[in-house]
Amino acid sequence: MGRTMSPHRHSFRNRGTTLLAPLAVLAVLTAATVTACDPGADAAGTTAKPAMSGIPTALAEQRPDWSACPAPSTAQGGGDKPEALPDGTKWECGTLKAPLDYADPDGETIDIALIRAKAAPGSGDKHLGSLVFNFGGPGGSGVSTLPLLAADDYLKLHKRYDLVSFDPRGVGNSAGVKCLDRKATDAWLASDSTPDDATEEKARTLGVRAYARSCEKNSGAVLDHVGTRQAARDLDLLRHVLGEEKLNYFGISYGTQLGGVYAHLFPENTGRMVFDAVVDPTEDYLAAVHGQTKGFQGALRSFLEDCAEQDECFFEDEDPAQGEKEIVALLRSLDSKPLPTEFGRTLTQSLAFDGIAAALYSEEGWMLLGGALAEAEKGNGTTLLVLADAFSERIDDTGYSNINAANTAVNCADYQDRFTAEDVRRHLPELRGASPVFGDWMAWGLLQCTDWPVAGHASDAEVTADGANPVLVIGNTGDPATPYEGARRMADELGEGVGVHLTVEGEGHGTYGVNDCLTALVDKYLLDGTVPKNGTVCS
């Protein structure tokens, strides 16, 4: 997802493709040592540096103890053990020890969970080292996500790269932030996130405060150390420990912000880097919320226009404006009268917001959303609840992943903005103007970091990376979560000769593996070092 705040506990802006795997599941529910290259390698090469400034020798010289991967933990999203890739390569898991606080590198350490699939057999002297992925969130587990996507999306890259990912600090099995238990999380996500009067407003603000206190009680020691700048330092330690001279990196959604900060801090260590579904590094907090509100409204409009062209749609007269009115009416009715579902839980207004937003991340979710809305108009909230549960990574009745808690913790560590209910009321008109459907929901999401137990650091979105290798920066014109304009601004901020701006004229959050033209350009860069022309457009 992207980087702004949603009403409950997470933001939209940086989920990345983390949602793609849950949506695939929804479709079913509803119908040892690191191999290095030769020392003379180029930007994609793998010659390890002999030392790291400011890092204790014991940490700099560590090597992960790679072994067979267990099934993902609940905090990582649960599920089965990762299956071997089609060429027979098995996944290996390990840990990286990193300082809890890089300002005190000799102090307490935390474990960063890792996963890799070594390059395909026979890569030989064509092996390019490691390609590290971050799929966004912030809060998405790379350890659980990479195996879900690799067999479909990354096999060509796997012919020459070790595919590597990790749980960033505060996420999953990497000192994962803990807040509410499953039962309390159910209640929190279902609670009214768009108060209409003083009583409801008080309940909302008290709920935000209680959530923050639960996070402090269960994870207070790590909350001031899970920001993006610290995670970027982890990335460089990982690069070194893997034996790589340069970091080859593929960041999606929030992963683009992490990659941008890395490139700024370590321009001399950047190898071949790709940013897809790009976070705008120039926007302040409120501007980002406003942009994302417009982005989801635009995606909803595209969905409604597509729905009107189908043989059947939940609204009549082939009028997208009518469809929007019916969604607004549905959400209004859910505020006072939740719908029953097949699971014994009810679909509240807040859960319906989550479900609708989840389906708008990809065109693949549109048909499911149309059916869910038609079902809801008949009094059944089951499919919208399934979508909402996927959005929040609810694992049956056993619990949730920690994506919601981690998302809040990272956002609140990175930003000092702390909005009040009065601030929200002041900004409501402009956000309602941006979206009659999502405006209130996004506005009240500004309270996410109110009463957070740590003050947060000044927003460090500096991504200027003079001297870095070219970075492919990809924007999709119909992206709801990270609006298209952010890609151009990221490319500009990285600097001339560094940011290479690529445009995809399409819908959805993320383009690699979806758009053939763009996928081919990225593959040529990562595999052959061929830099596409700045400004290239893929339709």
MOWOHU-V812786 format. One record per backbone hydrogen bond with DSSP energy under -0.5 kcal/mol. CO is the residue of the C=O (numbers start at 0). NH is the residue of the N-H. If there is no record, write none. Layout:
<<CO	NH> <CO	NH>>
This chain:
<<0	12> <0	13> <0	136> <0	253> <1	13> <9	5> <11	1> <11	14> <12	1> <12	2> <13	136> <14	17> <15	18> <16	19> <16	20> <17	21> <18	22> <19	23> <20	24> <21	25> <22	26> <23	27> <24	28> <25	29> <26	30> <27	30> <31	65> <37	40> <41	44> <44	245> <45	47> <51	54> <55	58> <55	59> <56	60> <58	61> <63	65> <66	92> <72	76> <72	77> <73	76> <74	401> <79	71> <84	87> <88	84> <90	68> <91	115> <92	66> <93	113> <95	111> <97	109> <100	103> <101	104> <103	106> <107	99> <107	100> <109	97> <110	112> <111	95> <112	166> <113	93> <114	164> <115	91> <116	162> <119	122> <122	125> <123	126> <128	161> <129	247> <130	163> <131	249> <132	165> <133	251> <134	17> <135	138> <135	139> <139	141> <140	144> <141	145> <143	147> <144	147> <144	148> <145	148> <145	149> <146	150> <148	151> <148	152> <149	153> <153	157> <154	158> <155	158> <156	159> <156	160> <157	119> <159	127> <160	162> <161	130> <161	163> <162	116> <163	132> <164	114> <165	141> <165	167> <167	170> <169	176> <170	173> <171	175> <172	174> <173	169> <180	184> <181	185> <182	186> <183	187> <184	188> <185	189> <186	190> <187	190> <196	200> <197	201> <198	202> <199	203> <200	204> <201	205> <202	206> <203	207> <204	208> <205	209> <206	210> <207	211> <208	212> <209	213> <210	214> <211	215> <212	216> <213	217> <214	218> <215	219> <218	221> <218	222> <221	224> <222	225> <226	230> <227	231> <228	232> <229	233> <230	234> <231	235> <232	236> <233	237> <234	238> <235	239> <236	240> <237	241> <238	243> <239	242> <245	247> <246	248> <246	270> <247	131> <248	273> <249	133> <250	275> <251	254> <252	255> <252	256> <252	278> <253	256> <253	257> <254	258> <255	259> <256	260> <257	261> <258	262> <259	263> <260	264> <261	265> <265	268> <266	269> <268	246> <270	272> <271	248> <272	471> <273	250> <274	473> <275	252> <278	280> <279	282> <283	287> <284	288> <285	289> <286	290> <287	291> <288	292> <289	293> <290	294> <291	295> <292	296> <293	297> <294	298> <295	299> <296	300> <297	301> <298	302> <299	303> <300	304> <301	305> <302	306> <303	307> <304	308> <305	308> <306	309> <315	318> <317	319> <318	321> <318	322> <319	323> <320	324> <321	325> <322	326> <323	327> <324	328> <325	329> <326	330> <327	331> <328	332> <329	333> <330	334> <331	334> <331	335> <332	335> <332	336> <333	348> <338	346> <339	380> <340	343> <344	340> <345	347> <346	338> <347	351> <348	352> <349	353> <350	354> <351	355> <352	356> <353	357> <354	358> <355	359> <356	359> <357	360> <358	361> <360	508> <361	364> <362	365> <362	366> <364	368> <365	369> <366	370> <367	371> <368	372> <369	373> <370	374> <371	375> <372	376> <373	377> <374	377> <374	379> <375	378> <380	384> <381	385> <382	386> <383	387> <384	388> <385	389> <386	390> <387	391> <388	393> <389	392> <392	400> <393	395> <394	397> <394	398> <398	394> <401	405> <402	406> <403	407> <404	408> <405	409> <406	410> <407	411> <408	412> <409	413> <410	414> <412	456> <419	423> <420	424> <421	425> <422	426> <423	427> <424	428> <426	430> <427	431> <428	432> <429	433> <430	434> <434	438> <437	441> <438	442> <439	443> <440	444> <442	445> <443	446> <444	447> <445	418> <445	448> <446	449> <448	451> <458	460> <464	467> <469	272> <470	499> <471	274> <471	473> <472	501> <473	276> <473	277> <474	503> <475	478> <477	507> <482	485> <483	486> <483	487> <484	488> <485	489> <486	490> <487	491> <488	492> <489	493> <490	494> <490	498> <493	464> <494	497> <494	498> <497	470> <498	500> <499	472> <500	534> <501	474> <502	537> <503	476> <503	505> <505	477> <507	509> <510	513> <510	514> <513	515> <514	518> <515	519> <516	520> <517	521> <518	522> <519	523> <520	524> <521	525> <522	526> <523	527> <523	528> <523	529> <524	528> <528	530> <529	531> <532	535> <535	502> <537	504>>
